[in-house]
Amino acid sequence: MNTLGNKISQYRKMKGMTQEDLAIKMNVSSQAVSKWENDLSIPDLPILIELADCFHISLDELVRQKEDLHLPQIVDEQQRKPLDQMLFRIVVLSSDGDKVKVNLPMTLVKAGIEMGMNMPEFNGKEVLKNIDIEQILMLVEKGVMGKLVEVDSADGDHVEIFVE
């Protein structure tokens, strides 16, 4: 299970911060951060809100411990939504602290592929260049939905691609 402490540690590291860096930003001791990350204590609500803002995620995403509902799954042909009712989502958390969310109708993605469009770059980063959108579309047309791609680049960028 992904505990609150594990999440705080994971997001802190994705931001390239030490426990001391996070402690200074949250105006607490580095021992407090260590206790949070080892699930020995829980930050107060105002600090949880600050942490979520610092990590550019929702408070719900930070504190909830439910299983990831975005795991890939194959949907039965009778239960599949038509392509024009599906959404292609890209979430990029850059090592520079930028957060980019792209939400496109799948029909627009399909039209872009048919026109020969390339995957966009965000903030000059090339983390998305090797992702084959045509292969993703092929999977979606076969009924695969959920989080299809998750990439952590060597320079600290985090990318997720969903189809819903």
N, C-alpha and C positions, 0 to 999 in steps of 0.2 A: 504494500500500500504506500502511496506517495504522501507522507506526512507533511504537516506544515513546516517542520524543521528542514526536511529534505527539499521542499520547494524553495524556502528562503535561501538555502545554500546553493541550489541549482541556479536560481535567478541572479543571485549575487555574483556567482562565477561567470554567468553569461554576460554580465555587465562589466566583467574584468575588475571587480572590486575585491579587496581583502575584507576580512571581518572588521578590521580597524577602520577602513574606509566607510563601511556601512554604519559602524557605530558612530562615527563622527557625523555622518549625514543624518542619522536618526536621533542624535544627541543623547546617546546611551553609552555604556561601557562596552568594550570589545568582549568582556566576559558575558554580558547580557546577550550579545549576538551569538556567542558560542553556545549558551544555554538554549536559545531558540532553536539553533540548528541541530542540537542534540536532543531535542524534544524534552528538555528538562524544565522549561518554562515557556509561556506563551506571551507574546507582546500584548499590551493593552490595545483596545480598539483604535484610539487615535494613531498609535504607531502602526497598527496593521494597515490603516488607510494610507498612511505615508509610505509604507513599504510597497503597497499595490501601485501607488502613483510613481514611486521611484522605479519600479520594474515595468511600468507601462502595461499593467494587466488590471483586470477587475478584482475587486475585493473577493468576490465569489470564487474566481479562478484561484486566488491565493489560499483561501481558507477551507474550501470544500474538499472533502476526501472521497467523493464518489468516483466510481470508475469512469474512465474516459469514454464518453458517449460517441466520440468521433472515430473510434476504431473502425478500420475498413471492414465492410461487410458486403456480401453479395445479396442483392435484393431479388426475390422471385420475379419472374417476368410479369406475372399478373399484378404484382404490388408495386412495380416501378412507376415512378413519375415520368411523364413525357419530358424529353430533353428541354423543351421550352419552359418548364417549371422548375428546372434545376439551376443551382447557383455554384459557380466556380469561385472559391475564396483563396486568396493568398495573404498570408500574414508574415511580415518581415520585421524582426527585431534586430536592428543593426548594432554593431559593436560601438557605434558612435552615440547610441541612445535614441536613435530615430525609431519610430514605430509606423509601419506602413500597412494599411489594410486595403486590399483590392477585392471587390465583389462584382463579378460579371455573370450575366446570364450565360448558360452553357451554349445556347444557340449562337451567341456573339463569339464565343471562343471557337466554336466549330467553323463559323464563317471566317474568322481570322486565320485559322489553320488552312482552310481551303484557298485563301488568298496568299498563303505563303508568309504570313507574318512571323517574326521571331519573338522569343520570350523577352520581356522588358528587363532592363537593368535598373536597380534602385541605388541611387546615391553613388553611382560609379562602381558598384560591387558586381562581381561576376558570379555570385553564388547560384544564380538561377540559370545560367547559360547552359548547363548540362542536363537540365530537366527537360524531358521529352513530352511536351504537351500533347502531341499526336498520340503517343502511347497511353497517356492518361485518358484522353477522349475515347480511345478504343476500349479501355477498361470500363469506363462509365457506360458506354453503349452495351456492354455485356452485363451491366447491373452492379458494378462495384461502386460503393459510396462510402463517405466518411473521410477520415484523414488519410490521404494517399501518399503524401510525401512529408518527411520531416528531415531537415538538414541543419547541422551545426557546422559552419565552416571553420577552417583553421584560424581565421582572423576574428572569430567571435560572433559572426552573424548567425541568426537563427531564422529558418524559413519553414513554414508549414503550408501545405496545400490541401484544401478540403473540397469535396463535392457534396452538396446537400440538396 
